[in-house]
Amino acid sequence: MPVTDLPAPFRLDGLRALITGASRGIGQAIAATFAEAGAELALSARTTQALKPTSDLLNGHNPKRVLIGADLADRGAAEQTVNEAAAALGGLDIIVHNAGTLPQDDDGNPILAPLHKTRQRDFEHVVSVNLNATAALARAAHPHLERSDNASLVIMSSAAAVSGCPGMDAYAATKAAQLALTRSLAVGWARTGIRVNALCPGWVATDMTAAVKNVSAISDWLMAHVPLGRWATPQECAYAALYLASPASSFMTGHAMALDGGLTISEGGLAGIPKPPSPFVS
Ligand SMILES: NC(=O)c1ccc[n+]([C@@H]2O[C@H](COP(=O)([O-])OP(=O)(O)OC[C@H]3O[C@@H](n4cnc5c(N)ncnc54)[C@H](OP(=O)(O)O)[C@@H]3O)[C@@H](O)[C@H]2O)c1
């Protein structure tokens, strides 16, 4: 069923949503899906230029959209993003905080390496984008969400928050901290009507995972551990985000929604899927 034909509780008509990390991957799919569902949008990434392809994709859906460029590693950037979004849209009802990062080398390629082979400054950069910006964004959003009748904060965490992930230590640690923050905010803000939930995707095919997806020995080995046996698409994440953002999930708060093909079920390996030898052990 097209998003445009969804029953009313799943639609976002007239609701004002800020989506961070909307330039590509999961965030771009969320932006397109929310536009189809009728939301007014503020989209952010490090530069407004990076958001142009997403903005073009939305042509024909909703006329109201604002593009915000801000590096969330910078102090004050999260507050600036929220304030610009709220000023442009006349308030905020929904925030999907989706921007996130792995440690990166000077060319912007992800560094996948065990903690003892990484630099503390790379760890701290991941903490600043994935965790500190989440807290700053939530704090700045509170006065706006408090005034909404459909206030929903969706935090893009990860299956790595639950299972850990060797080679992605900083990432997994910050994603786990996002879950604790989700639960704390959900309870703390519940009586103001603001819902806070997290989405925990497993392996999704995007730029972030291209380095492992494009090496078939690694990709096959990773998928052998996913009971559904395949990579998720950004669109599948967008449908879950739509549910969490919309009135359809009005009694759900403090939840960490797994969207991982069964990856984090502790005995998922008992599905009997044959495992190729690990490409990480020689
Ligand atoms: N892909 C997966 O398998 C997977 C699994 C679980 C969870 N997730 C989470 O889902 C979210 C989106 O992931 P993705 O796979 O779509 O990643 P992606 O393709 O790498 O896109 C990341 C997005 O975050 C933005 N971003 C990164 N660093 C930023 C910064 N310092 N300031 C502002 N924006 C920044 C990027 O904007 P620019 O264009 O400016 O770089 C981009 O829009 C992340 O939080 C990620 O941790 C992904």
The ligand as a Gaussian input file, in Angstrom:
#p B3LYP/6-31G(d) Opt

LIG

0 1
 N       23.685000       1.239000       8.034000
 C       23.521000       0.414000       9.062000
 O       23.767000      -0.811000       8.968000
 C       23.002000       0.934000      10.375000
 C       22.633000      -0.001000      11.343000
 C       22.158000       0.444000      12.564000
 C       22.039000       1.790000      12.817000
 N       22.407000       2.691000      11.874000
 C       22.293000       4.095000      12.216000
 O       21.418000       4.743000      11.316000
 C       21.802000       6.099000      11.154000
 C       21.971000       6.397000       9.668000
 O       22.939000       5.498000       9.161000
 P       23.222000       5.324000       7.595000
 O       23.641000       3.925000       7.437000
 O       22.116000       5.877000       6.790000
 O       24.533000       6.232000       7.491000
 P       25.153000       7.095000       6.317000
 O       24.677000       6.629000       4.990000
 O       26.602000       7.135000       6.601000
 O       24.507000       8.540000       6.594000
 C       24.838000       9.208000       7.788000
 C       24.041000      10.493000       7.885000
 O       24.433000      11.150000       9.094000
 C       24.942000      12.447000       8.765000
 N       26.073000      12.790000       9.615000
 C       27.189000      12.046000       9.860000
 N       28.046000      12.723000      10.648000
 C       27.451000      13.932000      10.903000
 C       27.840000      15.075000      11.630000
 N       29.027000      15.140000      12.253000
 N       26.988000      16.122000      11.676000
 C       25.807000      16.096000      11.027000
 N       25.379000      15.033000      10.310000
 C       26.204000      13.965000      10.248000
 C       25.400000      12.341000       7.324000
 O       25.402000      13.630000       6.755000
 P       26.576000      14.147000       5.751000
 O       26.010000      14.008000       4.374000
 O       26.793000      15.558000       6.145000
 O       27.780000      13.282000       5.971000
 C       24.339000      11.432000       6.735000
 O       23.176000      12.174000       6.416000
 C       23.086000       6.276000      11.965000
 O       22.785000       6.809000      13.224000
 C       23.594000       4.865000      12.096000
 O       24.393000       4.714000      13.238000
 C       22.895000       2.297000      10.663000

